[in-house]
Amino acid sequence: MAEEEKAEQAQAKVGIVKKLVTVGLIVLVPAIAGLGTFMFVLRPMFAEPETVENDSGKIPPTTVMVDFKGLRASVLVEESELSSPALLQYSVALACANQKTALLVESWNQMFVAILVELHDSRTKAELNDPVVKESILRQAKQEANALLKRVQEKEDPTVEIIEVMYTEYTVIEL
C-alpha cells in the first residue's frame, strides 16, 4: 500500500506540475505576445517623433552674400489679357557657403546671370505673380547654380555650395 500511496502522490505532483505548466503557458504566451506587440508596434506608433539635429536650415557664420542687381526679363502677355505689355525687374542674392564659393560665383558672374535670366524670361504675368511659381524659380536657381559650381571647380570641394537664393527686389512693371 505504501507503494500505491507513493505512486498516487507522484501522480498528483506530476498532475499539479502539468496543470501549472499548462496554466503558465496559457497566461505567459499571450502576455509575451501582447508585450511584444506593445513594444514593437504600438509604442513606436504613438511615440513622438525623434527630433533630429539638422543644420541644413541654419545659415553658417561663414556665409557670404553675392548680389545680382537690376536684372530684367520680358513678360509674356496672354492673348486673353487686354492690358499692356510688362517687364519684370528683379534682383537676386545668393547665399554662398564660404568665401571660396563667393569668389567662384563672382568669377563666373555672367553664367549665373544667364541661369537667372533663363529661369525668369518669357513667363506670363499670372506666373510671375504666383508665389508658388516664384518659390519654384528660386529652388531651380539654387539647383542650377550648385550644378554650375560643380562644373567650374578644378577639384570638387563639398564645402562649395549655394545655401539659398532669395529675391531682394521683384517688380512686374506695366509698360
Backbone hydrogen bonds in HBPLUS format (Angstrom, degrees):
<---DONOR---> <-ACCEPTOR-->    atom                        ^
c    i                          cat <-CA-CA->   ^        H-A-AA   ^      H-
h    n   atom  resd res      DA  || num        DHA   H-A  angle D-A-AA Bond
n    s   type  num  typ     dist DA aas  dist angle  dist       angle   num
A0005-GLU N   A0001-MET O   2.91 MM   4  6.23 156.7  1.96 154.3 160.1     1
A0006-LYS N   A0002-ALA O   2.93 MM   4  6.15 155.3  1.99 142.8 150.0     2
A0007-ALA N   A0003-GLU O   2.86 MM   4  6.05 153.5  1.93 144.9 152.5     3
A0008-GLU N   A0004-GLU O   2.86 MM   4  6.07 154.2  1.93 144.4 151.4     4
A0009-GLN N   A0005-GLU O   2.84 MM   4  6.04 158.2  1.88 147.4 153.7     5
A0010-ALA N   A0006-LYS O   2.84 MM   4  6.01 154.4  1.91 144.9 152.4     6
A0011-GLN N   A0007-ALA O   2.83 MM   4  6.05 156.0  1.89 145.0 151.9     7
A0012-ALA N   A0008-GLU O   2.78 MM   4  5.96 150.7  1.86 144.3 153.2     8
A0013-LYS N   A0009-GLN O   2.85 MM   4  6.10 156.3  1.90 145.8 152.1     9
A0014-VAL N   A0010-ALA O   2.86 MM   4  6.14 160.1  1.90 148.1 153.8    10
A0015-GLY N   A0011-GLN O   2.75 MM   4  5.88 157.2  1.80 146.6 153.7    11
A0016-ILE N   A0012-ALA O   2.84 MM   4  6.07 152.6  1.91 146.9 154.0    12
A0017-VAL N   A0013-LYS O   2.88 MM   4  6.10 160.7  1.92 149.8 155.4    13
A0018-LYS N   A0014-VAL O   2.85 MM   4  6.05 159.4  1.89 150.3 156.0    14
A0019-LYS N   A0015-GLY O   2.95 MM   4  6.13 156.5  2.01 142.3 148.9    15
A0020-LEU N   A0016-ILE O   2.82 MM   4  6.06 160.7  1.86 151.6 157.1    16
A0021-VAL N   A0017-VAL O   2.83 MM   4  6.04 162.3  1.87 152.3 157.2    17
A0022-THR N   A0018-LYS O   2.86 MM   4  5.99 162.7  1.89 148.1 153.4    18
A0023-VAL N   A0019-LYS O   2.80 MM   4  5.97 168.1  1.81 152.9 156.6    19
A0024-GLY N   A0020-LEU O   2.72 MM   4  5.79 157.0  1.78 144.5 152.4    20
A0025-LEU N   A0021-VAL O   2.80 MM   4  6.00 158.6  1.84 150.2 155.5    21
A0026-ILE N   A0022-THR O   2.84 MM   4  6.06 158.6  1.89 149.5 156.1    22
A0027-VAL N   A0023-VAL O   2.90 MM   4  6.09 145.2  2.03 147.4 156.3    23
A0028-LEU N   A0024-GLY O   2.63 MM   4  5.60 167.4  1.64 155.5 160.2    24
A0029-VAL N   A0025-LEU O   3.10 MM   4  5.57 161.0  2.14 133.7 139.7    25
A0031-ALA N   A0027-VAL O   3.22 MM   4  6.24 150.7  2.31 141.0 149.7    26
A0032-ILE N   A0028-LEU O   2.78 MM   4  5.94 161.8  1.82 159.7 163.0    27
A0033-ALA N   A0029-VAL O   2.97 MM   4  6.13 161.0  2.00 149.9 155.8    28
A0034-GLY N   A0030-PRO O   2.80 MM   4  5.93 157.9  1.85 146.2 152.4    29
A0035-LEU N   A0031-ALA O   2.91 MM   4  6.08 158.2  1.95 145.8 152.0    30
A0036-GLY N   A0032-ILE O   2.86 MM   4  6.02 159.5  1.90 148.4 154.3    31
A0037-THR N   A0033-ALA O   2.92 MM   4  6.12 158.3  1.97 146.9 152.9    32
A0038-PHE N   A0034-GLY O   2.90 MM   4  6.12 158.6  1.94 147.2 153.3    33
A0039-MET N   A0035-LEU O   2.86 MM   4  6.06 168.4  1.87 154.0 157.0    34
A0040-PHE N   A0036-GLY O   2.92 MM   4  5.93 168.6  1.93 153.5 156.7    35
A0041-VAL N   A0037-THR O   2.88 MM   4  5.25 141.5  2.03 137.3 144.2    36
A0042-LEU N   A0037-THR O   3.10 MM   5  6.49 157.4  2.16 147.4 154.3    37
A0043-ARG N   A0038-PHE O   2.82 MM   5  5.70 164.3  1.84 160.3 162.1    38
A0045-MET N   A0041-VAL O   3.27 MM   4  6.35 148.9  2.37 139.7 148.5    39
A0046-PHE N   A0042-LEU O   3.06 MM   4  6.31 154.7  2.13 157.6 163.1    40
A0047-ALA N   A0043-ARG O   2.95 MM   4  5.83 121.7  2.30 144.2 158.2    41
A0058-LYS N   A0055-ASP O   3.05 MM   3  5.24 146.0  2.17 105.1 115.3    42
A0063-THR N   A0060-PRO O   3.19 MM   3  5.73 161.6  2.22 121.3 122.3    43
A0064-VAL N   A0096-CYS O   2.91 MM  32  5.10 155.8  1.97 139.4 147.5    44
A0096-CYS N   A0064-VAL O   2.80 MM  32  5.10 161.9  1.83 154.3 153.2    45
A0066-VAL N   A0094-LEU O   2.94 MM  28  5.18 153.1  2.01 144.8 153.5    46
A0094-LEU N   A0066-VAL O   2.79 MM  28  5.18 167.2  1.81 152.2 155.4    47
A0068-PHE N   A0092-VAL O   2.71 MM  24  5.16 151.9  1.79 164.9 173.1    48
A0092-VAL N   A0068-PHE O   2.91 MM  24  5.16 154.2  1.98 144.2 148.2    49
A0071-LEU N   A0090-TYR O   2.89 MM  19  5.32 136.0  2.08 167.3 169.4    50
A0090-TYR N   A0071-LEU O   2.86 MM  19  5.32 167.0  1.88 150.0 154.5    51
A0073-ALA N   A0088-LEU O   2.88 MM  15  5.09 147.8  1.98 144.1 151.3    52
A0088-LEU N   A0073-ALA O   2.87 MM  15  5.09 173.4  1.87 165.8 163.8    53
A0122-SER N   A0074-SER O   3.15 MM  48  5.58 133.9  2.37 135.3 146.4    54
A0076-LEU N   A0123-ARG O   2.74 MM  47  5.56 154.9  1.80 136.2 142.0    55
A0081-GLU N   A0078-GLU O   2.99 MM   3  5.40 148.8  2.08 109.7 119.2    56
A0175-LEU N   A0085-PRO O   2.79 MM  90  5.58 172.3  1.80 158.7 157.4    57
A0087-LEU N   A0173-ILE O   2.80 MM  86  5.11 149.6  1.89 141.3 151.7    58
A0173-ILE N   A0087-LEU O   2.65 MM  86  5.11 171.4  1.66 164.8 162.1    59
A0089-GLN N   A0171-THR O   2.79 MM  82  5.26 172.2  1.80 162.9 164.6    60
A0171-THR N   A0089-GLN O   2.83 MM  82  5.26 162.1  1.86 158.8 164.6    61
A0091-SER N   A0169-GLU O   2.96 MM  78  4.82 155.7  2.02 125.4 125.3    62
A0168-THR N   A0091-SER O   2.90 MM  77  5.35 167.3  1.92 132.7 136.6    63
A0093-ALA N   A0166-MET O   2.82 MM  73  5.41 164.9  1.84 161.5 166.7    64
A0166-MET N   A0093-ALA O   3.01 MM  73  5.41 161.6  2.05 154.8 160.5    65
A0095-ALA N   A0164-GLU O   2.81 MM  69  5.10 176.9  1.81 161.0 161.3    66
A0163-ILE N   A0095-ALA O   2.71 MM  68  5.41 154.0  1.77 169.1 176.8    67
A0097-ALA N   A0161-GLU O   2.98 MM  64  5.61 162.4  2.01 175.9 172.9    68
A0102-ALA N   A0098-ASN O   3.12 MM   4  6.48 159.2  2.17 148.9 154.9    69
A0103-LEU N   A0099-GLN O   2.88 MM   4  6.15 155.9  1.94 153.6 159.7    70
A0104-LEU N   A0100-LYS O   3.08 MM   4  6.35 154.1  2.14 144.1 150.9    71
A0105-VAL N   A0101-THR O   2.90 MM   4  6.19 160.2  1.94 153.7 159.3    72
A0106-GLU N   A0102-ALA O   2.90 MM   4  6.10 162.7  1.93 150.1 154.8    73
A0107-SER N   A0103-LEU O   2.90 MM   4  6.03 151.5  1.98 143.5 151.5    74
A0108-TRP N   A0104-LEU O   3.00 MM   4  6.12 140.2  2.16 144.1 154.0    75
A0111-MET N   A0108-TRP O   3.04 MM   3  5.58 129.8  2.30 114.3 126.9    76
A0112-PHE N   A0108-TRP O   3.32 MM   4  6.70 154.9  2.39 152.1 159.4    77
A0113-VAL N   A0109-ASN O   2.94 MM   4  6.24 156.7  2.00 154.6 162.1    78
A0114-ALA N   A0110-GLN O   2.92 MM   4  6.06 154.0  1.99 140.3 147.3    79
A0115-ILE N   A0111-MET O   3.07 MM   4  6.39 150.7  2.16 142.5 149.7    80
A0116-LEU N   A0112-PHE O   3.05 MM   4  6.34 163.8  2.07 150.3 153.9    81
A0117-VAL N   A0113-VAL O   2.84 MM   4  6.07 164.2  1.86 157.9 162.2    82
A0118-GLU N   A0114-ALA O   2.94 MM   4  6.01 162.3  1.97 146.2 151.5    83
A0119-LEU N   A0115-ILE O   3.05 MM   4  6.27 153.9  2.12 148.4 155.0    84
A0120-HIS N   A0116-LEU O   3.14 MM   4  6.32 139.6  2.31 142.6 152.9    85
A0120-HIS N   A0117-VAL O   3.19 MM   3  5.22 128.9  2.47  96.2 109.4    86
A0121-ASP N   A0117-VAL O   2.78 MM   4  5.64 151.6  1.86 157.9 164.0    87
A0128-LEU N   A0124-THR O   3.00 MM   4  6.31 165.4  2.03 154.0 157.8    88
A0129-ASN N   A0125-LYS O   2.97 MM   4  6.11 133.9  2.19 144.7 155.9    89
A0130-ASP N   A0127-GLU O   3.09 MM   3  5.19 156.0  2.15 104.7 112.2    90
A0134-LYS N   A0130-ASP O   3.05 MM   4  6.39 159.2  2.10 153.5 160.0    91
A0135-GLU N   A0131-PRO O   3.01 MM   4  6.23 160.1  2.05 147.0 151.2    92
A0136-SER N   A0132-VAL O   2.94 MM   4  6.14 151.7  2.02 142.5 151.1    93
A0137-ILE N   A0133-VAL O   2.85 MM   4  6.12 154.6  1.91 152.8 158.9    94
A0138-LEU N   A0134-LYS O   3.08 MM   4  6.40 156.8  2.14 145.7 151.6    95
A0139-ARG N   A0135-GLU O   2.95 MM   4  6.24 156.8  2.00 149.2 155.3    96
A0140-GLN N   A0136-SER O   2.91 MM   4  6.15 162.9  1.94 151.2 155.9    97
A0141-ALA N   A0137-ILE O   2.84 MM   4  6.02 154.8  1.90 148.2 155.8    98
A0142-LYS N   A0138-LEU O   2.99 MM   4  6.23 154.7  2.06 145.9 152.0    99
A0143-GLN N   A0139-ARG O   2.99 MM   4  6.29 163.8  2.01 151.8 155.9   100
A0144-GLU N   A0140-GLN O   2.87 MM   4  6.03 171.4  1.87 157.4 159.7   101
A0145-ALA N   A0141-ALA O   2.85 MM   4  5.86 151.5  1.93 143.1 151.6   102
A0146-ASN N   A0142-LYS O   2.97 MM   4  6.13 160.9  2.00 149.6 154.2   103
A0147-ALA N   A0143-GLN O   2.96 MM   4  6.19 150.5  2.05 144.1 153.0   104
A0148-LEU N   A0144-GLU O   2.90 MM   4  6.08 153.5  1.97 143.2 150.2   105
A0149-LEU N   A0145-ALA O   2.90 MM   4  6.17 154.3  1.97 146.2 153.5   106
A0150-LYS N   A0146-ASN O   3.08 MM   4  6.34 152.0  2.16 143.1 149.5   107
A0151-ARG N   A0147-ALA O   3.15 MM   4  6.46 145.8  2.27 140.5 149.7   108
A0151-ARG N   A0148-LEU O   3.04 MM   3  5.04 118.7  2.43  94.1 109.7   109
A0152-VAL N   A0148-LEU O   3.02 MM   4  6.30 148.5  2.12 153.8 161.8   110
A0160-VAL N   A0157-ASP O   3.14 MM   3  5.68 164.5  2.17 117.4 122.3   111
